Amino acid sequence: MTNTKIVEVRQLLIEFSHLSARQKSLFLDTLNHFMFASPQRRQQIMREWQKIPASTATARTQVESTM
């Protein structure tokens, strides 16, 4: 892993630590769903995630719909 990626992962972990318990639970549920999906389903989930604007109020609903 490059130094840039390590910094990005650390930043993600810092941001995760600031989430509420509910938000952490949603994130972990989504990650778990992704990790146990078939390779084809993972590709589909990633395409769906790429369509979601990063800073919209509806993003959470869109992420939940991929579960």
C-alpha positions in Angstrom: 0.0 0.0 0.0 1.4 3.4 -0.9 1.9 6.1 1.6 -0.9 8.1 0.0 -3.3 5.2 0.5 -2.2 4.7 4.1 -3.0 8.4 4.7 -6.4 8.0 3.1 -7.2 4.9 5.2 -6.1 6.7 8.4 -8.3 9.7 7.5 -11.2 7.3 6.9 -10.7 5.7 10.3 -10.6 9.1 11.9 -13.9 10.1 10.2 -15.4 6.7 11.2 -14.5 7.4 14.9 -16.6 10.6 14.7 -19.7 8.9 13.6 -22.6 8.3 15.9 -23.3 4.7 17.0 -26.2 4.5 14.5 -23.9 5.7 11.7 -21.2 3.3 12.7 -23.7 0.5 12.7 -25.0 1.4 9.2 -21.4 1.6 7.9 -20.4 -1.7 9.3 -23.6 -3.4 8.1 -23.0 -2.0 4.6 -19.3 -3.1 4.7 -20.3 -6.6 5.9 -22.9 -6.9 3.1 -20.3 -6.0 0.6 -17.6 -8.3 2.0 -19.9 -11.4 1.8 -21.3 -10.6 -1.6 -20.4 -12.6 -4.6 -17.8 -11.0 -7.0 -20.6 -10.1 -9.4 -22.7 -8.5 -6.7 -19.6 -6.5 -5.4 -19.2 -5.1 -8.9 -22.8 -4.1 -9.0 -22.6 -2.5 -5.5 -19.5 -0.6 -6.5 -21.2 0.8 -9.6 -24.2 1.9 -7.5 -21.9 3.5 -4.9 -20.1 5.4 -7.7 -23.4 7.0 -8.7 -24.0 8.4 -5.2 -23.0 12.0 -4.7 -20.6 12.1 -1.8 -22.2 15.0 0.1 -26.0 14.7 -0.4 -28.6 14.1 2.3 -30.0 11.3 0.2 -26.7 9.4 0.1 -27.5 7.3 3.2 -30.8 6.2 1.7 -29.1 5.3 -1.6 -26.5 3.3 0.3 -29.1 1.5 2.3 -30.9 0.6 -0.9 -27.8 -1.4 -2.0 -28.1 -3.7 1.0 
